[in-house]
Amino acid sequence: MKWILDRLGRLSAAYLQRPSPGYEPLTPADPSALQTSIRPGDTLLIEGRNRISGIIKYLHTFDLVSRRTLC
Protein backbone atom coordinates (compact mmCIF):
# COMPACT_ATOMS: atom_id res chain seq x y z
CA MET A 1 0.00 0.00 0.00
CA LYS A 2 2.86 2.40 0.79
CA TRP A 3 4.30 2.07 -2.72
CA ILE A 4 0.90 2.98 -4.21
CA LEU A 5 0.74 6.19 -2.18
CA ASP A 6 4.36 6.99 -3.06
CA ARG A 7 3.69 6.49 -6.76
CA LEU A 8 0.50 8.56 -6.60
CA GLY A 9 2.38 11.37 -4.85
CA ARG A 10 5.15 11.35 -7.45
CA LEU A 11 2.67 11.40 -10.34
CA SER A 12 0.74 14.26 -8.75
CA ALA A 13 3.91 16.27 -8.16
CA ALA A 14 5.08 15.72 -11.74
CA TYR A 15 1.70 16.87 -13.08
CA LEU A 16 1.60 19.99 -10.90
CA GLN A 17 5.12 21.03 -11.90
CA ARG A 18 4.32 21.10 -15.63
CA PRO A 19 3.80 24.49 -17.27
CA SER A 20 0.18 25.57 -17.55
CA PRO A 21 -1.17 25.28 -21.09
CA GLY A 22 -1.87 28.62 -22.73
CA TYR A 23 0.10 30.57 -20.10
CA GLU A 24 0.78 34.19 -21.00
CA PRO A 25 2.26 36.63 -18.48
CA LEU A 26 0.10 39.58 -17.48
CA THR A 27 2.96 42.00 -18.02
CA PRO A 28 6.12 41.63 -20.10
CA ALA A 29 9.34 41.07 -18.18
CA ASP A 30 11.90 43.81 -18.81
CA PRO A 31 14.87 43.28 -16.46
CA SER A 32 16.55 46.59 -17.32
CA ALA A 33 13.39 48.60 -16.56
CA LEU A 34 12.91 46.68 -13.32
CA GLN A 35 16.52 47.28 -12.27
CA THR A 36 16.23 51.03 -12.78
CA SER A 37 12.91 51.39 -10.97
CA ILE A 38 13.21 49.03 -7.97
CA ARG A 39 14.35 50.41 -4.63
CA PRO A 40 15.18 48.83 -1.24
CA GLY A 41 11.98 47.93 0.57
CA ASP A 42 9.94 47.42 -2.61
CA THR A 43 7.85 44.27 -2.86
CA LEU A 44 8.00 42.22 -6.03
CA LEU A 45 4.93 40.22 -7.00
CA ILE A 46 5.94 37.14 -8.99
CA GLU A 47 3.60 35.21 -11.24
CA GLY A 48 4.39 31.53 -11.66
CA ARG A 49 3.79 29.62 -14.88
CA ASN A 50 3.25 26.05 -13.71
CA ARG A 51 0.07 24.34 -12.53
CA ILE A 52 0.89 24.50 -8.81
CA SER A 53 1.34 28.27 -9.11
CA GLY A 54 -2.17 28.51 -10.50
CA ILE A 55 -3.54 26.56 -7.56
CA ILE A 56 -1.70 28.79 -5.09
CA LYS A 57 -2.86 31.95 -6.86
CA TYR A 58 -6.56 31.23 -7.04
CA LEU A 59 -7.38 28.83 -4.22
CA HIS A 60 -5.11 30.03 -1.45
CA THR A 61 -4.62 33.75 -1.94
CA PHE A 62 -7.36 34.68 -4.45
CA ASP A 63 -4.72 36.83 -6.11
CA LEU A 64 -3.03 37.06 -9.50
CA VAL A 65 0.44 36.37 -8.10
CA SER A 66 1.78 33.19 -6.57
CA ARG A 67 4.88 34.49 -4.76
CA ARG A 68 6.08 37.72 -3.19
CA THR A 69 9.54 38.88 -2.25
CA LEU A 70 10.85 41.87 -0.34
CA CYS A 71 13.85 43.65 -1.86
N, C-alpha and C positions, 0 to 999 in steps of 0.2 A: 504493500500500500504506500509506503514512503516513497518508493521510486516513481509511482504514478503522480504523487503530489509534486515531487521534484521536477519531473518532466513537464507537468502542467505549468508550473511556475516559470520554467525556462522558456517555454513557448509563449507564454503571456508577456514576459519581459522582452523577448525578441520582437513580438508584434508591436508593443508599445514604443519601442525605440526606433521604429521605421519612420521615415518622413511622412508627413500627412499628404495625401494626394491633393493636388490643386492648390498647394500652399503658395501664397503670394504675400510678401511683407506689406504691412500697412504704410510704411514709409521707407524710402530708399536709404540704404546705409552709405554714408559719405564720411569715412574716417577723418579726412582732413578738416571738414566743417565741424565735426564733433570735437576734434582736438583743439580747435581755436575757440570754441564756445563754452566748453566745460570748465567749471571752476571747482576748487575744493569745497566739499559739502553738498555738491549737486547729487541728485539721485538719478541713476539711469534705470529706465524701464526696459527690460529685455524680452523680446518676443521669441519663443521657441518655435521650431518648425517640425518637431516630431509629435507623434500621437499622444504621448504622455503629457507634453506641454499643453496640448489642447484640453486634456482632462483637468489639469491643474488650473488653467485659465478660467474655464467656464463652470466647473463644478465646485471648486474650492474657493476661489476668490471672486468669481463673477466679474472678472476684469479682462481686458484685452492683452495683458502681459502675464508671463508665467514666472518671471524672476525679477528681482530688484537688487541693485547694488548701490552702495554709498561710496562716493569718490572722495 
